[in-house]
Amino acid sequence: MASLCGLPRARRPTAHTVTTVMMPGMAERDVERNCSTEQFITTLRRLADALERGEPFRVQVAGQRFTVPGVAALSIEHEADDEGEELELQLRWQR
């Protein structure tokens, strides 16, 4: 699952980079959109507020707007290799 804003701050390209990846067994959309620290914080704050209230969260990523239900499954993932580390905050739900 792609994160909202992509790579960690130190390695993040410009705010307008969009990467699309086709993954076997997943929907035909796997997009990673890089963004500024300010955009990330604003999105994260809106998401946290919606989760706290148990409400759906509307967001747009790379031109597609969708709704994350208030009952989405939440997980935190950490990956590390020789080149760096990655932290993903994931929300999963059924359509």
C-alpha positions in Angstrom: 0.0 0.0 0.0 1.5 3.4 -0.9 1.8 6.1 1.6 0.2 9.5 1.1 3.4 11.4 0.7 6.1 8.9 -0.2 9.7 8.7 0.9 11.1 10.0 4.2 11.8 13.7 4.2 15.5 13.5 3.6 15.1 11.4 0.4 11.8 12.9 -0.9 11.8 14.3 -4.4 9.9 17.4 -5.4 6.3 17.8 -4.2 4.9 17.0 -7.6 6.4 13.5 -8.2 3.8 10.7 -8.7 4.7 7.0 -9.0 2.1 4.4 -10.2 2.9 0.7 -9.6 0.8 -2.3 -10.7 0.8 -4.9 -8.0 -0.4 -8.5 -8.6 -3.7 -9.2 -6.7 -4.4 -5.6 -6.0 -6.6 -3.0 -7.6 -5.3 -1.4 -10.8 -4.1 1.6 -8.8 -1.1 1.8 -6.5 0.0 5.5 -6.3 2.7 7.2 -4.3 2.4 11.0 -4.2 5.2 13.0 -2.7 4.2 16.2 -0.8 5.5 19.0 1.4 5.8 18.7 5.1 3.0 21.2 5.5 0.7 19.1 3.2 1.5 15.9 5.1 0.8 17.5 8.5 -2.5 18.9 7.3 -3.6 15.6 5.8 -2.5 13.7 8.9 -4.3 16.1 11.2 -7.6 15.8 9.2 -7.2 12.0 9.2 -6.6 11.9 13.0 -9.6 14.1 13.7 -11.9 11.9 11.5 -10.6 8.7 13.1 -11.1 10.1 16.6 -14.7 10.9 15.7 -15.2 7.5 14.0 -16.2 9.4 10.8 -15.2 8.7 7.2 -12.2 10.6 5.7 -12.3 12.2 2.2 -8.9 12.5 0.5 -7.6 13.1 -3.0 -4.4 11.4 -4.1 -2.9 12.0 -7.6 -6.2 13.2 -9.0 -8.5 10.6 -7.5 -10.8 11.4 -4.6 -12.0 8.6 -2.4 -13.4 8.0 1.1 -11.7 6.0 3.9 -14.5 4.6 6.2 -14.3 5.5 9.9 -14.0 1.7 10.6 -10.9 1.1 8.5 -8.3 -1.4 9.9 -5.2 0.5 11.1 -1.6 -0.7 11.1 1.9 0.8 11.4 4.7 -0.8 9.3 8.5 -0.3 9.6 10.9 -1.5 6.9 14.7 -1.2 6.9 17.4 -2.2 4.5 21.0 -1.1 3.6 19.7 2.0 1.8 17.4 3.4 4.4 14.2 3.0 6.4 10.5 3.5 5.8 7.5 4.0 8.1 4.0 3.5 6.7 0.8 4.3 8.5 -1.8 2.1 6.7 -5.5 2.1 6.6 -7.3 -0.9 5.0 -11.0 -1.4 4.2 -13.3 -3.5 2.0 -15.1 -1.8 -0.8 
